Amino acid sequence: MKNKYAKIPILLLLIIPFTNGCQKEELMMSESKISEQISYTWTKQFTPAETQVTWQFKDGNIYIRHNENITSQGTYSVDCSLTKAKVRIEGFTGGHDFMNLTWQIIDLDNKILVVTDLDKGTQNYEFIRKD
């Protein structure tokens, strides 16, 4: 009887990280599904009223626009694991070097996109899809 209860803490240690460590939106999503959902123009929230910043994901390229003018561009690729959906962004220069990171997708649906950088977790961006 004693051995039966000794296994419970071990099971909890194996189960808890998977239930608390990820958002439900990320679980079991394929790279093609993420690529399909992200391939739009997204308006960045919480920017000054006189400046509209958008990120456009299209055909493996990402374009940063300020008031409809492209200010920088790079490339992106999607990577999915069991618990995380990530977007790797590369190729930005000229003041947008901070974009060259792997970003974790925190939330993604047909209306919103929320990302955070995986390196330090200090940059968080929220977007609303622009149709």
N, C-alpha and C positions, 0 to 999 in steps of 0.2 A: 504494500500500500504506500509505503514511503517513497518508492521509486516513481510511482505514478505522478505524485505532486512535484517531484523534482524536475520533471520535464516541462512544466507550465512556464517557468521564467524563460527557458530557452526558446520556446515557441513564441512567446510575447516579444522577445528580442528580435526574432526573425520577421514577425508580422508588422509591428509598429512602424518601422522606418518606411515601409511601402504604403501604409495608410495615411501617414502624416506628411510625407516628404514631397508631395506633388499635388498639383491642381487636377481636378477631374477632367478638365478640358485637354490636358496633355496626354493622359493615359491612353496608350495603345493607338495613337494617331500615326498614320503612315506619312512618309515624306511627300508622297504625291498629294495627299489630302491637305497637308500644311501648305505646300507650294500653291495649290489651287486656291486656298483660302486667303493667302497673303498677297496674291498677284493683283493688287489694286493700288489705288492712290489713297494714302492715309493722311489726314490732317492732324498735325501735332497739337495737343491740348496744352493749355497753360502757357501760351506765348503772348507777347504784347499784342494788343488789339490792332495796331497798325501793321503788324507783320504776320502773314500767314505762312507757316512752314509745313511743307508736305514731304512725305517719303513715298516714292513710287517704286514698287517691285514689279519688274517686267522682264521676262525672258532671261533670267539670271543676272540682270543689272538692277541697280538701285540708284535712283535719282533723287537728290535733295533740291527742293525748290523753295525759294523765298519770294512770295508774291508772284507766283507762276514763272519765275525766271530760274533756270537750272543753275545752281551755285556750285554743285559738286556731284560727282558720280563715282560709283564703284561697282563691285560685283557681290553677289550673295549666293549662298548654297544652304540648303536645309538639311539638318541631321536630326534624326529621331531615335530615341532609345525607349525603353519600356516606361521610364518615368519622366522624361524631359523631351521637349521639342526645342531645337536650337536653330538659330540663323547665324551663319558665319559670314561676316561682312569684311571685305578686303578692297584695297585699291584706292582708298580716299587719301587725298593730299590737300595742301593749301588751307589749313585751318580746320579741316574736318578729319584729321588723323585719329581723333578720339573714337571715330566710328569703326575703325579697324579692330573689331573684337568679335568674340562669340557672344551672342545675345540669347538669353533664355526667353522663350515665349511664355509669359505668365497667363495670359488670357487671349483668346482669338476666337472670334465668331464672325458672322456676317456684318457686324456693326462696329466692333471695337477690337483694338490690338493693344496689348500691354507687354512691354519688353523690359528686361533688366540686363545689365552686363554681367557676365559670369566671372570675369576676372576679379573685380572688386565688389560688385554689387552696389556701387554708389550712384550709378546712372539708371534712372527709371523713366520711361517715356510712355505716355498714354496717347492713343490715336483714335479718331473716329473715321470710319471709311467714307471716302468722298465718292459719290456716284456720278 
